[in-house]
């Protein structure tokens, strides 16, 4: 904790904001899918959720472009204000006196767009005021905070969403406005005007800005590695969920029946608890390792762990592997995020952050493709596909790091 108070104040405040944002998002986000299905049906809900992802994708790219033009704080204020108004609108449409699911959807669409718009500026600000030496610690702490917030938010949502939805949504809106107040009152600008480029605010100017990112071969290689990493950590949401639902051997443990869906929850809870309890210790244990060494080992343990889970059907083997892959996750996360920050062009961090965020939907789509491919290749084939993604992630991280090392020695 002493190390936390030595960090730049903007970083401290950003970590507090991240806890609030993730907690409120986790409390309502997963439950809104059920809400939409109840009102719109499964087919329409699927289309609406895809539209939300597309809107967030575009907002993130444009927000990253403007973070270099307007500065970090301005973009954060606009994005978080839109997010806050979206949550407030959604809450007002779910009162005990009036419910409107259509306006509720628009409110959550606003919240997603606002959050996506602000995210590249928030990441750019973190990079502006951090150093190569303290980034591992910062990203490890952020990851710990995210997992703690998810655990608390999911618990609140599961307990109150059905019985006290209006009050929960009001709390969500208040949390968002609290984050907005922190940005307006206490966050300071970290990207001075003299460093900002002269490109315009138009969409075409944004396209030209990202063209420069595409020309950075080192960063493109690292983004390929990031897509592979996204496929790995998306596994619980896609093939692993389907595999456990179809093939898990149901057992009775301490009077509780554990079937496929519950086993996935057990894996998720185990993962979160280990991270919350051990993340600080693991960061200190591996702080002397190079980013490449930590990334390779962590990715191999995490990707290999999920691939093995694709082949398992029983409770205890799955639980043991869940512990092993969580260790890999704790090793790779701070190292990989620190590497990503170092590989960005300091003059275009906003655009680089926006491009980084844009690769995540690509990885999620490929991860979902393993579910479709498994119809033809089975669980062994799905495991091989995931191991291939793991190998690609390690290989392209290595290639990017080699180019980074060459640049350091020039």
NUBAKOL-51656 format. One line per 10 residues: number of its first residue (from 0); their letters; for each residue x, y, z of C-alpha. Coordinates in pm, 1 decimal. Layout:
BEGIN
NUM) a) X/Y/Z | ... $
! end
This chain:
BEGIN
0) xxxxxxxxxx) 0.0/0.0/0.0 | 291.3/235.3/65.3 | 397.6/196.6/-297.8 | 47.7/301.9/-408.8 | 73.6/635.9/-224.8 | 407.0/705.6/-396.3 | 242.9/697.6/-739.6 | 143.2/1008.1/-934.3 | -190.6/1142.1/-807.5 | -351.2/1096.2/-1148.0 $
10) xxxxxxxxxx) -270.4/725.6/-1135.1 | -411.8/694.1/-783.1 | -732.8/866.7/-888.6 | -755.8/660.9/-1208.1 | -733.6/338.6/-1007.1 | -1014.7/460.6/-779.8 | -1222.9/550.0/-1087.4 | -1153.4/211.6/-1242.9 | -1279.9/37.8/-929.6 | -1603.8/239.7/-942.9 $
20) xxxxxxxxxx) -1653.5/192.1/-1318.6 | -1585.3/-182.1/-1319.9 | -1796.3/-242.4/-1008.4 | -2100.4/-62.8/-1149.1 | -2054.9/-224.0/-1490.4 | -2029.5/-572.5/-1338.2 | -2337.1/-516.6/-1123.1 | -2570.2/-451.6/-1416.9 | -2392.8/-549.8/-1741.0 | -2432.4/-931.2/-1733.8 $
30) xxxxxxxxxx) -2792.1/-905.9/-1607.4 | -2898.6/-670.3/-1886.3 | -2875.0/-953.7/-2139.6 | -3145.1/-1140.0/-1945.2 | -3345.0/-812.9/-1922.7 | -3329.6/-762.7/-2301.2 | -3423.6/-1124.1/-2373.7 | -3731.4/-1087.5/-2153.6 | -3849.4/-780.7/-2344.3 | -3710.2/-824.2/-2697.5 $
40) xxxxxxxxxx) -3650.6/-1197.6/-2740.6 | -3321.2/-1380.0/-2791.7 | -3282.8/-1306.7/-3164.9 | -3332.6/-930.9/-3136.8 | -3115.1/-918.7/-2824.8 | -2826.9/-1079.7/-3015.0 | -2849.9/-815.7/-3288.3 | -2872.8/-532.2/-3035.3 | -2564.9/-655.0/-2845.3 | -2365.3/-671.7/-3168.5 $
50) xxxxxxxxxx) -2468.6/-312.5/-3246.1 | -2350.3/-206.7/-2900.7 | -2009.5/-366.3/-2963.1 | -1977.7/-198.8/-3304.2 | -2069.5/140.2/-3156.4 | -1816.5/92.9/-2875.6 | -1550.4/-11.4/-3127.2 | -1599.0/305.3/-3335.8 | -1617.7/529.7/-3028.1 | -1291.1/384.8/-2895.8 $
60) xxxxxxxxxx) -1107.7/452.3/-3222.5 | -1234.4/809.8/-3244.5 | -1169.8/872.6/-2875.7 | -812.3/754.8/-2916.7 | -761.8/997.3/-3205.0 | -905.6/1290.4/-3009.9 | -701.1/1206.0/-2698.2 | -392.6/1316.4/-2892.7 | -567.6/1626.3/-3027.2 | -775.9/1753.5/-2734.0 $
70) xxxxxxxxxx) -567.5/1614.0/-2450.0 | -651.8/1330.0/-2210.2 | -872.4/1514.8/-1959.8 | -1105.6/1671.7/-2215.9 | -1180.8/1336.1/-2378.6 | -1227.3/1171.0/-2037.6 | -1474.1/1439.4/-1928.1 | -1681.8/1404.8/-2246.3 | -1679.6/1025.3/-2242.3 | -1759.5/982.5/-1872.3 $
80) xxxxxxxxxx) -2029.8/1251.7/-1891.8 | -2200.7/1057.7/-2173.2 | -2163.2/735.7/-1972.5 | -2314.2/899.1/-1663.1 | -2611.2/1042.6/-1853.9 | -2666.9/702.2/-2014.3 | -2683.0/526.6/-1677.4 | -2912.0/799.6/-1540.1 | -3146.4/762.7/-1838.2 | -3156.3/383.5/-1795.8 $
90) xxxxxxxxxx) -3231.4/420.3/-1424.3 | -3513.6/668.4/-1484.5 | -3675.9/423.6/-1727.7 | -3697.4/147.4/-1464.9 | -3874.7/318.0/-1178.6 | -4156.1/150.5/-983.5 | -4397.6/373.0/-1178.9 | -4270.1/343.2/-1536.7 | -4059.1/96.7/-1735.7 | -3943.8/151.8/-2093.5 $
100) xxxxxxxxxx) -3699.1/-114.6/-2220.7 | -3637.7/68.3/-2550.3 | -3512.7/387.1/-2384.3 | -3329.1/168.3/-2131.4 | -3136.0/8.8/-2417.9 | -3051.9/352.2/-2558.5 | -2928.4/458.1/-2214.2 | -2694.4/160.5/-2189.9 | -2582.9/220.6/-2548.1 | -2488.2/574.9/-2443.5 $
110) xxxxxxxxxx) -2300.8/438.1/-2142.2 | -2103.5/192.4/-2356.2 | -2017.7/456.4/-2616.7 | -1908.2/701.7/-2347.2 | -1692.4/446.6/-2167.8 | -1533.9/330.3/-2494.4 | -1472.3/690.3/-2601.8 | -1292.3/770.4/-2274.9 | -1091.5/447.2/-2238.4 | -802.5/526.9/-2478.9 $
120) xxxxxxxxxx) -751.4/867.0/-2312.5 | -750.8/701.1/-1969.4 | -488.8/450.4/-2078.7 | -283.2/721.9/-2248.0 | -289.2/927.6/-1928.2 | -160.3/628.8/-1729.0 | 128.5/589.6/-1971.9 | 205.6/963.5/-1968.8 | 271.8/970.4/-1594.4 | 422.7/624.3/-1541.9 $
130) xxxxxxxxxx) 772.6/494.1/-1608.2 | 914.6/169.0/-1743.2 | 1023.1/82.7/-1388.5 | 688.4/120.9/-1213.6 | 449.2/4.9/-1487.8 | 456.5/-360.3/-1384.5 | 346.9/-263.4/-1034.9 | 82.1/-21.9/-1166.9 | -72.1/-272.9/-1407.3 | -60.6/-547.5/-1143.9 $
140) xxxxxxxxxx) -247.6/-320.1/-901.8 | -499.8/-225.1/-1170.4 | -560.6/-591.4/-1245.4 | -610.2/-665.0/-875.4 | -854.8/-374.9/-843.3 | -1049.4/-490.1/-1151.1 | -1091.3/-841.0/-1011.5 | -1196.1/-709.6/-671.5 | -1447.8/-475.4/-837.8 | -1587.3/-757.3/-1054.9 $
150) xxxxxxxxxx) -1633.0/-977.2/-749.5 | -1815.3/-703.1/-556.3 | -2016.7/-578.6/-854.5 | -2127.6/-926.0/-965.0 | -2234.2/-1003.4/-608.4 | -2442.1/-685.0/-584.9 | -2599.0/-745.4/-924.8 | -2684.7/-1106.1/-854.8 | -2842.6/-1011.3/-521.3 | -3032.4/-692.9/-612.2 $
160) xxxxxxxxxx) -3095.8/-679.4/-990.4 | -3419.4/-877.2/-981.9 | -3558.7/-748.5/-652.5 | -3428.9/-389.4/-642.7 | -3339.4/-301.8/-1000.7 | -3433.9/65.4/-980.1 | -3224.1/122.9/-666.7 | -2930.7/-67.1/-819.7 | -2946.6/140.8/-1139.3 | -2966.4/462.4/-937.3 $
170) xxxxxxxxxx) -2654.3/350.2/-750.2 | -2487.9/279.4/-1085.2 | -2567.0/630.8/-1209.2 | -2438.8/785.2/-886.1 | -2114.6/589.4/-918.1 | -2070.0/714.6/-1274.5 | -2128.9/1076.8/-1170.8 | -1881.2/1026.5/-886.3 | -1618.1/927.0/-1144.7 | -1708.2/1233.0/-1351.5 $
180) xxxxxxxxxx) -1659.3/1455.9/-1047.9 | -1317.1/1304.9/-981.3 | -1208.0/1381.8/-1338.6 | -1340.0/1738.4/-1339.0 | -1212.8/1839.0/-995.0 | -891.5/1643.3/-935.1 | -754.8/1490.7/-1256.7 | -494.5/1711.6/-1424.9 | -398.5/1718.9/-1792.5 | -92.4/1503.5/-1869.5 $
190) xxxxxxxxxx) -47.7/1580.8/-2240.9 | 67.0/1942.9/-2288.5 | -64.6/2145.5/-2582.0 | 280.4/2193.7/-2735.3 | 309.4/1817.5/-2791.0 | -24.5/1779.4/-2960.9 | -27.6/1727.9/-3338.6 | -195.6/1966.0/-3577.6 | -420.6/1708.0/-3746.5 | -793.5/1778.1/-3760.7 $
200) xxxxxxxxxx) -1092.6/1644.8/-3572.0 | -1269.7/1489.9/-3871.7 | -1319.9/1118.2/-3927.5 | -1080.1/1138.2/-4224.2 | -816.3/1291.5/-3997.2 | -868.9/999.8/-3758.7 | -817.6/754.6/-4046.9 | -490.0/925.7/-4139.2 | -383.0/916.0/-3774.5 | -437.3/540.7/-3755.3 $
210) xxxxxxxxxx) -255.4/492.6/-4085.0 | 62.0/588.7/-3900.3 | -9.7/320.0/-3640.6 | -52.5/61.7/-3917.8 | 291.6/150.2/-4051.4 | 454.4/57.9/-3716.9 | 556.7/-302.8/-3782.8 | 670.6/-359.8/-3426.2 | 337.4/-255.3/-3280.5 | 142.6/-453.4/-3540.9 $
220) xxxxxxxxxx) 332.0/-767.1/-3439.1 | 247.8/-702.2/-3075.9 | -118.2/-650.2/-3167.0 | -119.8/-991.5/-3339.8 | 13.0/-1130.5/-3012.1 | -261.3/-941.6/-2826.0 | -530.3/-1094.4/-3046.8 | -392.3/-1438.2/-2957.8 | -401.8/-1342.4/-2589.8 | -764.3/-1224.9/-2625.6 $
230) xxxxxxxxxx) -858.7/-1563.1/-2771.6 | -705.7/-1726.5/-2463.0 | -875.1/-1519.6/-2193.6 | -1206.2/-1523.8/-2383.5 | -1216.8/-1904.1/-2358.8 | -1445.0/-1916.1/-2050.0 | -1707.5/-1709.7/-2235.0 | -1702.4/-1928.6/-2545.5 | -1580.7/-2285.7/-2596.1 | -1511.4/-2370.3/-2231.0 $
240) xxxxxxxxxx) -1868.7/-2272.9/-2139.9 | -2009.0/-2489.8/-2419.6 | -1775.8/-2780.0/-2334.9 | -1867.6/-2783.9/-1966.3 | -2239.7/-2748.2/-2039.8 | -2231.0/-3053.9/-2268.7 | -1967.8/-3284.7/-2120.1 | -1909.2/-3206.6/-1751.8 | -1977.0/-3498.1/-1517.0 | -2226.1/-3362.7/-1263.7 $
250) xxxxxxxxxx) -2133.2/-3425.4/-899.8 | -2276.9/-3355.1/-555.9 | -2031.7/-3165.1/-336.6 | -2116.6/-3078.2/24.5 | -2483.8/-3117.5/-58.5 | -2464.2/-2888.5/-364.1 | -2513.5/-3024.6/-714.1 | -2237.6/-2902.6/-946.7 | -2330.1/-2921.3/-1315.6 | -2166.6/-2761.2/-1617.4 $
260) xxxxxxxxxx) -2277.7/-2400.4/-1572.1 | -2199.0/-2409.8/-1202.8 | -1857.1/-2556.7/-1273.8 | -1784.1/-2256.4/-1496.2 | -1883.2/-2031.7/-1204.2 | -1654.4/-2230.9/-973.1 | -1365.4/-2177.4/-1217.1 | -1441.4/-1802.9/-1240.1 | -1471.7/-1758.4/-863.7 | -1151.5/-1955.9/-804.7 $
270) xxxxxxxxxx) -969.6/-1739.4/-1058.4 | -1094.0/-1413.7/-904.6 | -1024.1/-1510.6/-544.4 | -668.7/-1623.8/-620.3 | -596.2/-1297.1/-802.3 | -740.9/-1083.3/-520.8 | -545.6/-1272.2/-254.9 | -214.1/-1341.2/-429.5 | -163.8/-1076.1/-700.4 | 61.3/-853.8/-485.4 $
280) xxxxxxxxxx) 280.8/-1144.2/-378.9 | 308.3/-1277.4/-736.0 | 408.1/-933.8/-866.2 | 696.2/-914.0/-617.5 | 798.4/-1273.4/-692.5 | 838.5/-1207.1/-1065.7 | 936.3/-837.9/-1064.7 | 1298.0/-917.3/-1160.4 | 1194.9/-1119.8/-1465.1 | 1211.4/-958.6/-1807.3 $
290) xxxxxxxxxx) 879.4/-875.4/-1971.7 | 947.3/-1128.8/-2247.0 | 1024.5/-1413.6/-2008.6 | 719.9/-1338.4/-1792.2 | 493.2/-1301.9/-2097.4 | 608.4/-1631.3/-2248.5 | 569.0/-1832.8/-1927.2 | 239.5/-1669.8/-1828.9 | 86.9/-1709.9/-2176.3 | 199.3/-2073.8/-2195.8 $
300) xxxxxxxxxx) 47.5/-2155.9/-1855.2 | -277.3/-1973.5/-1924.6 | -326.8/-2089.9/-2284.0 | -208.3/-2443.1/-2210.8 | -431.5/-2455.5/-1902.7 | -746.0/-2365.2/-2094.6 | -653.6/-2612.2/-2371.3 | -625.7/-2891.3/-2111.3 | -962.3/-2784.4/-1965.6 | -1117.7/-2841.0/-2307.9 $
310) xxxxxxxxxx) -1029.5/-3210.8/-2261.1 | -1141.2/-3253.6/-1899.0 | -1483.9/-3344.4/-1764.4 | -1435.5/-3388.2/-1388.3 | -1445.1/-3143.2/-1098.6 | -1107.8/-3184.6/-924.6 | -885.8/-3198.9/-1237.3 | -1062.4/-2887.9/-1370.2 | -1015.6/-2706.7/-1038.6 | -642.8/-2790.1/-1025.5 $
320) xxxxxxxxxx) -590.7/-2666.9/-1382.3 | -788.5/-2350.1/-1299.9 | -535.0/-2271.9/-1026.2 | -241.3/-2330.5/-1263.4 | -376.5/-2110.1/-1543.7 | -459.2/-1834.4/-1293.0 | -93.6/-1833.0/-1189.3 | -6.9/-1783.4/-1556.4 | -259.8/-1501.2/-1582.4 | -104.6/-1321.0/-1284.6 $
330) xxxxxxxxxx) 242.1/-1353.3/-1438.5 | 155.4/-1240.1/-1791.1 | -85.6/-951.1/-1726.1 | 147.2/-682.4/-1581.4 | 434.9/-783.9/-1810.3 | 224.0/-774.5/-2126.6 | 58.8/-441.9/-2044.9 | 393.0/-286.8/-1955.7 | 535.1/-402.7/-2290.0 | 238.9/-259.7/-2477.9 $
340) xxxxxxxxxx) 292.2/80.6/-2317.1 | 662.7/80.9/-2401.5 | 598.1/-2.1/-2767.0 | 371.3/297.0/-2826.9 | 491.6/609.9/-3002.6 | 496.2/872.3/-2720.2 | 354.8/1135.1/-2957.0 | 52.5/922.6/-3057.7 | -32.9/731.2/-2741.3 | -404.0/807.0/-2777.5 $
350) xxxxxxxxxx) -421.9/660.3/-3129.0 | -211.2/361.3/-3024.8 | -440.9/300.3/-2724.9 | -747.0/323.2/-2948.5 | -598.8/73.8/-3193.0 | -510.6/-158.7/-2906.1 | -870.0/-151.7/-2781.4 | -995.1/-223.7/-3134.2 | -809.2/-556.9/-3150.9 | -1010.2/-703.8/-2861.1 $
360) xxxxxxxxxx) -1334.4/-756.8/-3058.4 | -1128.8/-934.2/-3324.8 | -991.7/-1176.9/-3067.4 | -1339.5/-1231.0/-2922.7 | -1479.5/-1311.9/-3267.5 | -1199.9/-1564.3/-3330.5 | -1258.9/-1716.5/-2986.5 | -1625.8/-1762.0/-3071.1 | -1515.2/-1926.5/-3397.4 | -1359.3/-2211.3/-3197.8 $
370) xxxxxxxxxx) -1711.4/-2300.0/-3081.4 | -1827.2/-2335.6/-3443.1 | -1512.0/-2521.8/-3547.3 | -1551.6/-2769.6/-3261.0 | -1852.1/-2918.7/-3442.3 | -1604.3/-3054.0/-3698.6 | -1283.2/-3100.0/-3497.6 | -1418.5/-3194.7/-3153.1 | -1271.9/-3097.3/-2817.7 | -923.2/-3219.7/-2916.4 $
380) xxxxxxxxxx) -929.7/-2997.8/-3222.9 | -1054.2/-2703.6/-3015.6 | -762.1/-2757.0/-2776.5 | -519.3/-2764.0/-3070.3 | -667.0/-2439.8/-3206.5 | -622.7/-2271.5/-2869.3 | -265.3/-2399.7/-2840.3 | -202.4/-2256.2/-3188.6 | -331.3/-1915.5/-3072.7 | -108.0/-1948.4/-2764.5 $
390) xxxxxxxxxx) 197.3/-2023.5/-2977.5 | 120.0/-1732.7/-3212.0 | 86.8/-1498.0/-2915.3 | 423.9/-1602.7/-2771.2 | 597.8/-1593.5/-3112.4 | 473.5/-1247.7/-3211.1 | 547.4/-1109.0/-2867.1 | 903.8/-1234.3/-2911.4 | 932.5/-1077.8/-3259.6 | 800.7/-744.0/-3130.7 $
400) xxxxxxxxxx) 1035.1/-750.3/-2830.6 | 1331.3/-821.6/-3055.9 | 1249.6/-510.6/-3259.9 | 1207.4/-314.3/-2934.9 | 1550.9/-427.8/-2812.6 | 1707.8/-326.9/-3143.5 | 1552.7/17.7/-3108.4 | 1685.4/49.2/-2749.1 | 2044.0/-17.3/-2863.1 | 2043.4/241.2/-3141.5 $
! end
